[in-house]
Amino acid sequence: MKGIIFNLIEEVISQDYGADAWDDLLEGTPVSGTYSAVATYPDSELGAIVDSAAAMTGLTPGQLLRYMGRRSLPLMAAALPRVLRRCTPAPGHSC
């Protein structure tokens, strides 16, 4: 999993649950907690964070993933506007 996903989850958790929430979430979770946006990390780390965040928020892991998707996509679009740009293809062309 790319580090940018972990960065987005950290940002959402910090915005919605307070500045200390990310550190609280990582306590007792077997992950590094420090992620570079361009590096790749084991999917198991994302799973551990999702499980911990679900327990912290009272959501099921599925609900948490949907919540994170809805909250993080606007953040990603703001950070990477050229990647997530709206596309209206010209006739005969694709985006």
The first five atom37 places (N, CA, C, CB, O) and aatype in JSON, in Angstrom:
{
  "aatype": [12, 11, 7, 9, 9, 13, 2, 10, 9, 6, 6, 19, 9, 15, 5, 3, 18, 7, 0, 3, 0, 17, 3, 3, 10, 10, 6, 7, 16, 14, 19, 15, 7, 16, 18, 15, 0, 19, 0, 16, 18, 14, 3, 15, 6, 10, 7, 0, 9, 19, 3, 15, 0, 0, 0, 12, 16, 7, 10, 16, 14, 7, 5, 10, 10, 1, 18, 12, 7, 1, 1, 15, 10, 14, 10, 12, 0, 0, 0, 10, 14, 1, 19, 10, 1, 1, 4, 16, 14, 0, 14, 7, 8, 15, 4],
  "atom_mask": [
    [1, 1, 1, 1, 1],
    [1, 1, 1, 1, 1],
    [1, 1, 1, 0, 1],
    [1, 1, 1, 1, 1],
    [1, 1, 1, 1, 1],
    [1, 1, 1, 1, 1],
    [1, 1, 1, 1, 1],
    [1, 1, 1, 1, 1],
    [1, 1, 1, 1, 1],
    [1, 1, 1, 1, 1],
    [1, 1, 1, 1, 1],
    [1, 1, 1, 1, 1],
    [1, 1, 1, 1, 1],
    [1, 1, 1, 1, 1],
    [1, 1, 1, 1, 1],
    [1, 1, 1, 1, 1],
    [1, 1, 1, 1, 1],
    [1, 1, 1, 0, 1],
    [1, 1, 1, 1, 1],
    [1, 1, 1, 1, 1],
    [1, 1, 1, 1, 1],
    [1, 1, 1, 1, 1],
    [1, 1, 1, 1, 1],
    [1, 1, 1, 1, 1],
    [1, 1, 1, 1, 1],
    [1, 1, 1, 1, 1],
    [1, 1, 1, 1, 1],
    [1, 1, 1, 0, 1],
    [1, 1, 1, 1, 1],
    [1, 1, 1, 1, 1],
    [1, 1, 1, 1, 1],
    [1, 1, 1, 1, 1],
    [1, 1, 1, 0, 1],
    [1, 1, 1, 1, 1],
    [1, 1, 1, 1, 1],
    [1, 1, 1, 1, 1],
    [1, 1, 1, 1, 1],
    [1, 1, 1, 1, 1],
    [1, 1, 1, 1, 1],
    [1, 1, 1, 1, 1],
    [1, 1, 1, 1, 1],
    [1, 1, 1, 1, 1],
    [1, 1, 1, 1, 1],
    [1, 1, 1, 1, 1],
    [1, 1, 1, 1, 1],
    [1, 1, 1, 1, 1],
    [1, 1, 1, 0, 1],
    [1, 1, 1, 1, 1],
    [1, 1, 1, 1, 1],
    [1, 1, 1, 1, 1],
    [1, 1, 1, 1, 1],
    [1, 1, 1, 1, 1],
    [1, 1, 1, 1, 1],
    [1, 1, 1, 1, 1],
    [1, 1, 1, 1, 1],
    [1, 1, 1, 1, 1],
    [1, 1, 1, 1, 1],
    [1, 1, 1, 0, 1],
    [1, 1, 1, 1, 1],
    [1, 1, 1, 1, 1],
    [1, 1, 1, 1, 1],
    [1, 1, 1, 0, 1],
    [1, 1, 1, 1, 1],
    [1, 1, 1, 1, 1],
    [1, 1, 1, 1, 1],
    [1, 1, 1, 1, 1],
    [1, 1, 1, 1, 1],
    [1, 1, 1, 1, 1],
    [1, 1, 1, 0, 1],
    [1, 1, 1, 1, 1],
    [1, 1, 1, 1, 1],
    [1, 1, 1, 1, 1],
    [1, 1, 1, 1, 1],
    [1, 1, 1, 1, 1],
    [1, 1, 1, 1, 1],
    [1, 1, 1, 1, 1],
    [1, 1, 1, 1, 1],
    [1, 1, 1, 1, 1],
    [1, 1, 1, 1, 1],
    [1, 1, 1, 1, 1],
    [1, 1, 1, 1, 1],
    [1, 1, 1, 1, 1],
    [1, 1, 1, 1, 1],
    [1, 1, 1, 1, 1],
    [1, 1, 1, 1, 1],
    [1, 1, 1, 1, 1],
    [1, 1, 1, 1, 1],
    [1, 1, 1, 1, 1],
    [1, 1, 1, 1, 1],
    [1, 1, 1, 1, 1],
    [1, 1, 1, 1, 1],
    [1, 1, 1, 0, 1],
    [1, 1, 1, 1, 1],
    [1, 1, 1, 1, 1],
    [1, 1, 1, 1, 1]
  ],
  "atom_positions": [
    [[0.86, -1.17, 0.0], [0.0, 0.0, 0.0], [0.91, 1.23, 0.0], [-0.98, 0.0, 1.24], [1.9, 1.29, 0.74]],
    [[0.56, 2.21, -0.83], [1.35, 3.43, -0.91], [1.17, 4.28, 0.35], [0.95, 4.24, -2.14], [0.09, 4.33, 0.94]],
    [[2.24, 4.92, 0.74], [2.25, 5.73, 1.95], [1.25, 6.87, 1.94], [0.0, 0.0, 0.0], [0.79, 7.3, 2.99]],
    [[0.91, 7.37, 0.75], [-0.05, 8.47, 0.69], [-1.39, 8.07, 1.31], [-0.26, 8.92, -0.77], [-2.08, 8.91, 1.88]],
    [[-1.76, 6.81, 1.21], [-3.0, 6.33, 1.82], [-2.92, 6.45, 3.34], [-3.29, 4.85, 1.41], [-3.87, 6.88, 3.99]],
    [[-1.77, 6.07, 3.9], [-1.57, 6.2, 5.34], [-1.59, 7.67, 5.75], [-0.25, 5.53, 5.77], [-2.14, 8.02, 6.79]],
    [[-0.97, 8.52, 4.94], [-0.95, 9.96, 5.22], [-2.36, 10.53, 5.24], [-0.1, 10.7, 4.19], [-2.69, 11.35, 6.11]],
    [[-3.19, 10.11, 4.29], [-4.57, 10.59, 4.25], [-5.36, 10.11, 5.46], [-5.25, 10.12, 2.96], [-6.13, 10.88, 6.04]],
    [[-5.18, 8.87, 5.84], [-5.88, 8.35, 7.03], [-5.45, 9.13, 8.27], [-5.6, 6.84, 7.22], [-6.28, 9.49, 9.1]],
    [[-4.15, 9.38, 8.39], [-3.66, 10.16, 9.53], [-4.29, 11.55, 9.55], [-2.12, 10.28, 9.49], [-4.7, 12.03, 10.61]],
    [[-4.38, 12.19, 8.4], [-4.96, 13.53, 8.33], [-6.43, 13.53, 8.72], [-4.8, 14.11, 6.93], [-6.87, 14.4, 9.48]],
    [[-7.18, 12.57, 8.22], [-8.61, 12.49, 8.55], [-8.79, 12.22, 10.05], [-9.3, 11.39, 7.72], [-9.6, 12.89, 10.7]],
    [[-8.06, 11.26, 10.58], [-8.17, 10.94, 12.01], [-7.83, 12.17, 12.86], [-7.24, 9.75, 12.38], [-8.54, 12.48, 13.81]],
    [[-6.76, 12.85, 12.51], [-6.34, 14.04, 13.28], [-7.37, 15.16, 13.18], [-4.98, 14.53, 12.78], [-7.66, 15.82, 14.18]],
    [[-7.92, 15.39, 11.99], [-8.93, 16.44, 11.82], [-10.21, 16.12, 12.57], [-9.23, 16.64, 10.35], [-10.8, 17.0, 13.21]],
    [[-10.65, 14.87, 12.5], [-11.96, 14.52, 13.03], [-11.95, 14.12, 14.51], [-12.52, 13.4, 12.24], [-12.97, 14.24, 15.19]],
    [[-10.81, 13.65, 15.0], [-10.76, 13.14, 16.37], [-9.73, 13.84, 17.24], [-10.48, 11.67, 16.35], [-9.57, 13.47, 18.41]],
    [[-9.02, 14.83, 16.72], [-8.07, 15.59, 17.51], [-6.62, 15.26, 17.19], [0.0, 0.0, 0.0], [-6.31, 14.2, 16.64]],
    [[-5.76, 16.19, 17.55], [-4.34, 16.1, 17.2], [-3.65, 14.86, 17.77], [-3.62, 17.33, 17.68], [-2.72, 14.34, 17.15]],
    [[-4.07, 14.39, 18.92], [-3.43, 13.23, 19.55], [-4.03, 11.9, 19.11], [-3.53, 13.35, 21.04], [-3.51, 10.84, 19.47]],
    [[-5.1, 11.94, 18.34], [-5.82, 10.72, 18.0], [-4.98, 9.74, 17.2], [-7.06, 11.06, 17.22], [-5.08, 8.53, 17.41]],
    [[-4.14, 10.23, 16.29], [-3.3, 9.33, 15.48], [-2.35, 8.55, 16.38], [-2.51, 10.12, 14.42], [-2.22, 7.34, 16.24]],
    [[-1.67, 9.25, 17.3], [-0.76, 8.56, 18.21], [-1.51, 7.58, 19.11], [0.0, 9.58, 19.06], [-1.03, 6.48, 19.38]],
    [[-2.7, 7.99, 19.57], [-3.52, 7.1, 20.39], [-3.9, 5.84, 19.6], [-4.78, 7.83, 20.89], [-3.88, 4.73, 20.14]],
    [[-4.26, 6.03, 18.33], [-4.65, 4.92, 17.48], [-3.5, 3.94, 17.29], [-5.13, 5.43, 16.12], [-3.71, 2.73, 17.27]],
    [[-2.28, 4.46, 17.17], [-1.12, 3.6, 16.89], [-0.64, 2.83, 18.12], [0.0, 4.43, 16.35], [0.05, 1.81, 17.98]],
    [[-0.98, 3.3, 19.32], [-0.55, 2.6, 20.53], [-1.08, 1.17, 20.51], [-1.04, 3.34, 21.81], [-2.28, 0.94, 20.35]],
    [[-0.2, 0.23, 20.68], [-0.58, -1.17, 20.7], [-0.81, -1.77, 19.32], [0.0, 0.0, 0.0], [-1.17, -2.94, 19.2]],
    [[-0.6, -0.97, 18.27], [-0.74, -1.47, 16.91], [0.65, -1.75, 16.36], [-1.52, -0.45, 16.0], [1.51, -0.88, 16.46]],
    [[0.9, -2.92, 15.8], [2.25, -3.28, 15.35], [2.63, -2.65, 14.0], [2.37, -4.79, 15.24], [2.87, -3.36, 13.02]],
    [[2.67, -1.31, 13.97], [3.04, -0.59, 12.75], [4.05, 0.49, 13.1], [1.78, 0.03, 12.06], [4.21, 0.85, 14.27]],
    [[4.73, 1.01, 12.08], [5.73, 2.05, 12.33], [5.08, 3.38, 12.66], [6.65, 2.2, 11.12], [5.56, 4.09, 13.55]],
    [[4.0, 3.74, 11.97], [3.32, 5.0, 12.24], [3.91, 6.18, 11.5], [0.0, 0.0, 0.0], [3.33, 7.26, 11.51]],
    [[5.04, 6.0, 10.85], [5.69, 7.05, 10.08], [5.73, 6.6, 8.63], [7.13, 7.38, 10.61], [6.36, 5.59, 8.3]],
    [[5.05, 7.34, 7.75], [4.91, 6.9, 6.38], [5.29, 8.0, 5.39], [3.49, 6.45, 6.12], [4.88, 9.16, 5.53]],
    [[6.08, 7.62, 4.4], [6.43, 8.5, 3.3], [5.4, 8.3, 2.2], [7.89, 8.22, 2.78], [5.06, 7.16, 1.86]],
    [[4.9, 9.38, 1.63], [3.84, 9.29, 0.64], [4.21, 8.43, -0.56], [3.47, 10.66, 0.16], [3.35, 7.78, -1.15]],
    [[5.49, 8.4, -0.94], [5.88, 7.68, -2.15], [6.38, 6.26, -1.89], [6.96, 8.45, -2.86], [6.58, 5.5, -2.83]],
    [[6.57, 5.9, -0.63], [7.04, 4.55, -0.3], [5.87, 3.57, -0.31], [7.75, 4.53, 1.08], [4.71, 3.97, -0.29]],
    [[6.2, 2.3, -0.33], [5.2, 1.23, -0.29], [5.36, 0.45, 1.01], [5.34, 0.28, -1.52], [6.48, 0.15, 1.43]],
    [[4.25, 0.13, 1.64], [4.24, -0.55, 2.94], [3.38, -1.8, 2.84], [3.72, 0.39, 4.07], [2.52, -1.9, 1.95]],
    [[3.6, -2.76, 3.74], [2.8, -3.99, 3.72], [1.31, -3.69, 3.93], [3.3, -4.97, 4.79], [0.94, -2.86, 4.76]],
    [[0.48, -4.39, 3.19], [-0.97, -4.23, 3.36], [-1.4, -4.56, 4.79], [-1.72, -5.13, 2.37], [-2.41, -4.04, 5.27]],
    [[-0.65, -5.42, 5.45], [-0.99, -5.8, 6.83], [-0.96, -4.58, 7.76], [-0.02, -6.87, 7.34], [-1.69, -4.55, 8.75]],
    [[-0.11, -3.59, 7.45], [-0.08, -2.37, 8.28], [-1.38, -1.6, 8.14], [1.12, -1.48, 7.9], [-1.92, -1.08, 9.12]],
    [[-1.89, -1.52, 6.92], [-3.17, -0.84, 6.71], [-4.28, -1.59, 7.45], [-3.51, -0.74, 5.2], [-5.14, -0.97, 8.08]],
    [[-4.26, -2.91, 7.37], [-5.26, -3.71, 8.08], [-5.23, -3.46, 9.58], [0.0, 0.0, 0.0], [-6.28, -3.34, 10.21]],
    [[-4.03, -3.38, 10.15], [-3.9, -3.13, 11.59], [-4.43, -1.75, 11.96], [-2.44, -3.27, 12.03], [-5.08, -1.57, 12.99]],
    [[-4.15, -0.77, 11.11], [-4.63, 0.59, 11.37], [-6.15, 0.66, 11.24], [-3.97, 1.6, 10.41], [-6.81, 1.31, 12.05]],
    [[-6.7, 0.0, 10.23], [-8.16, -0.02, 10.05], [-8.82, -0.67, 11.26], [-8.54, -0.78, 8.75], [-9.82, -0.16, 11.77]],
    [[-8.29, -1.78, 11.72], [-8.86, -2.45, 12.9], [-8.8, -1.55, 14.13], [-8.13, -3.76, 13.17], [-9.77, -1.45, 14.88]],
    [[-7.66, -0.9, 14.33], [-7.51, -0.02, 15.49], [-8.43, 1.2, 15.38], [-6.05, 0.44, 15.62], [-9.05, 1.59, 16.37]],
    [[-8.52, 1.78, 14.19], [-9.38, 2.95, 13.99], [-10.85, 2.58, 14.14], [-9.14, 3.57, 12.6], [-11.64, 3.36, 14.68]],
    [[-11.22, 1.4, 13.69], [-12.6, 0.95, 13.85], [-12.94, 0.82, 15.33], [-12.83, -0.4, 13.12], [-14.01, 1.25, 15.77]],
    [[-12.05, 0.22, 16.09], [-12.28, 0.08, 17.53], [-12.37, 1.46, 18.2], [-11.16, -0.75, 18.17], [-13.19, 1.67, 19.08]],
    [[-11.51, 2.38, 17.77], [-11.49, 3.72, 18.37], [-12.77, 4.5, 18.06], [-10.27, 4.5, 17.86], [-13.27, 5.23, 18.91]],
    [[-13.29, 4.34, 16.85], [-14.45, 5.13, 16.43], [-15.78, 4.45, 16.69], [-14.34, 5.45, 14.97], [-16.83, 5.1, 16.67]],
    [[-15.76, 3.13, 16.93], [-17.0, 2.4, 17.12], [-17.64, 1.96, 15.81], [0.0, 0.0, 0.0], [-18.76, 1.45, 15.8]],
    [[-16.94, 2.17, 14.7], [-17.43, 1.74, 13.39], [-16.93, 0.33, 13.09], [-16.98, 2.72, 12.28], [-15.93, -0.11, 13.66]],
    [[-17.62, -0.37, 12.21], [-17.08, -1.64, 11.73], [-15.94, -1.32, 10.77], [-18.2, -2.52, 11.04], [-15.88, -0.2, 10.25]],
    [[-15.04, -2.26, 10.5], [-13.98, -1.98, 9.52], [-14.53, -1.55, 8.16], [-13.1, -3.22, 9.35], [-13.95, -0.67, 7.53]],
    [[-15.61, -2.15, 7.7], [-16.22, -1.75, 6.43], [-16.75, -0.32, 6.46], [0.0, 0.0, 0.0], [-16.54, 0.45, 5.52]],
    [[-17.43, 0.02, 7.54], [-17.93, 1.39, 7.69], [-16.77, 2.39, 7.74], [-18.79, 1.52, 8.96], [-16.83, 3.46, 7.15]],
    [[-15.72, 2.01, 8.44], [-14.56, 2.89, 8.56], [-13.91, 3.13, 7.2], [-13.54, 2.29, 9.53], [-13.54, 4.26, 6.88]],
    [[-13.77, 2.08, 6.39], [-13.18, 2.24, 5.07], [-14.01, 3.17, 4.19], [-13.02, 0.89, 4.39], [-13.46, 4.01, 3.47]],
    [[-15.32, 3.04, 4.24], [-16.17, 3.94, 3.47], [-16.05, 5.37, 3.98], [-17.63, 3.48, 3.54], [-15.96, 6.31, 3.19]],
    [[-16.04, 5.53, 5.28], [-15.89, 6.85, 5.89], [-14.56, 7.48, 5.47], [-15.97, 6.75, 7.44], [-14.52, 8.65, 5.08]],
    [[-13.48, 6.71, 5.55], [-12.16, 7.23, 5.16], [-12.12, 7.6, 3.68], [-11.07, 6.2, 5.48], [-11.51, 8.59, 3.3]],
    [[-12.77, 6.8, 2.85], [-12.81, 7.11, 1.43], [-13.52, 8.42, 1.16], [0.0, 0.0, 0.0], [-13.03, 9.27, 0.41]],
    [[-14.68, 8.6, 1.79], [-15.44, 9.84, 1.59], [-14.68, 11.06, 2.11], [-16.8, 9.74, 2.28], [-14.71, 12.12, 1.49]],
    [[-14.02, 10.9, 3.24], [-13.31, 12.04, 3.84], [-11.97, 12.31, 3.17], [-13.1, 11.78, 5.32], [-11.55, 13.47, 3.1]],
    [[-11.29, 11.28, 2.68], [-9.93, 11.48, 2.17], [-9.88, 11.86, 0.69], [-9.13, 10.24, 2.39], [-8.91, 12.49, 0.26]],
    [[-10.88, 11.49, -0.1], [-10.83, 11.82, -1.51], [-10.77, 13.33, -1.77], [-12.03, 11.24, -2.21], [-9.99, 13.75, -2.63]],
    [[-11.54, 14.16, -1.08], [-11.38, 15.6, -1.3], [-9.98, 16.1, -0.91], [-12.43, 16.36, -0.5], [-9.45, 17.01, -1.55]],
    [[-9.39, 15.51, 0.12], [-8.03, 15.89, 0.51], [-7.04, 15.51, -0.58], [-7.65, 15.23, 1.84], [-6.12, 16.27, -0.89]],
    [[-7.23, 14.31, -1.15], [-6.34, 13.86, -2.22], [-6.51, 14.74, -3.46], [-6.62, 12.39, -2.57], [-5.53, 15.1, -4.11]],
    [[-7.75, 15.08, -3.78], [-8.0, 15.92, -4.95], [-7.36, 17.3, -4.78], [-9.51, 16.08, -5.17], [-6.85, 17.86, -5.75]],
    [[-7.37, 17.83, -3.56], [-6.73, 19.13, -3.32], [-5.22, 19.02, -3.4], [-7.14, 19.67, -1.95], [-4.56, 19.94, -3.89]],
    [[-4.67, 17.91, -2.94], [-3.21, 17.73, -2.94], [-2.68, 17.35, -4.32], [-2.82, 16.66, -1.94], [-1.55, 17.69, -4.67]],
    [[-3.49, 16.66, -5.11], [-3.04, 16.16, -6.42], [-4.05, 16.54, -7.51], [-2.86, 14.62, -6.38], [-4.64, 15.65, -8.13]],
    [[-4.25, 17.81, -7.75], [-5.31, 18.21, -8.69], [-5.1, 17.7, -10.11], [-5.42, 19.69, -8.71], [-6.08, 17.44, -10.81]],
    [[-3.88, 17.56, -10.55], [-3.65, 17.1, -11.91], [-3.94, 15.6, -12.06], [-2.21, 17.38, -12.33], [-4.28, 15.14, -13.15]],
    [[-3.81, 14.87, -10.98], [-4.08, 13.43, -11.03], [-5.58, 13.17, -11.0], [-3.39, 12.72, -9.85], [-6.08, 12.29, -11.71]],
    [[-6.29, 13.92, -10.2], [-7.73, 13.69, -10.04], [-8.54, 14.8, -10.69], [-8.08, 13.58, -8.56], [-9.55, 15.24, -10.14]],
    [[-8.12, 15.24, -11.83], [-8.83, 16.32, -12.51], [-10.09, 15.8, -13.17], [-7.92, 16.99, -13.55], [-10.21, 14.63, -13.53]],
    [[-11.02, 16.69, -13.31], [-12.24, 16.36, -14.05], [-11.88, 16.33, -15.53], [-13.4, 17.39, -13.76], [-11.14, 17.19, -16.01]],
    [[-12.37, 15.37, -16.23], [-12.02, 15.21, -17.63], [-13.27, 15.22, -18.5], [-11.24, 13.92, -17.84], [-14.24, 14.5, -18.23]],
    [[-13.24, 16.04, -19.52], [-14.26, 16.02, -20.54], [-13.53, 15.77, -21.86], [-15.11, 17.38, -20.57], [-12.98, 16.7, -22.45]],
    [[-13.52, 14.52, -22.31], [-12.74, 14.21, -23.51], [-13.32, 14.82, -24.77], [-12.64, 12.71, -23.67], [-14.54, 14.93, -24.92]],
    [[-12.46, 15.2, -25.65], [-12.87, 15.66, -26.97], [-13.36, 14.46, -27.76], [-11.7, 16.38, -27.72], [-12.95, 13.33, -27.48]],
    [[-14.22, 14.67, -28.72], [-14.69, 13.53, -29.52], [-13.51, 12.75, -30.09], [-15.6, 14.02, -30.68], [-12.59, 13.32, -30.68]],
    [[-13.56, 11.45, -29.9], [-12.51, 10.58, -30.4], [-11.29, 10.47, -29.51], [0.0, 0.0, 0.0], [-10.33, 9.79, -29.86]],
    [[-11.31, 11.13, -28.34], [-10.18, 11.09, -27.4], [-10.66, 10.61, -26.04], [-9.52, 12.48, -27.28], [-11.85, 10.67, -25.72]],
    [[-9.72, 10.13, -25.25], [-10.05, 9.73, -23.88], [-9.14, 10.49, -22.92], [-9.89, 8.19, -23.69], [-8.13, 11.07, -23.32]],
    [[-9.51, 10.49, -21.68], [-8.71, 11.17, -20.65], [-7.62, 10.28, -20.13], [-9.58, 11.62, -19.5], [-6.85, 10.7, -19.26]]
  ]
}
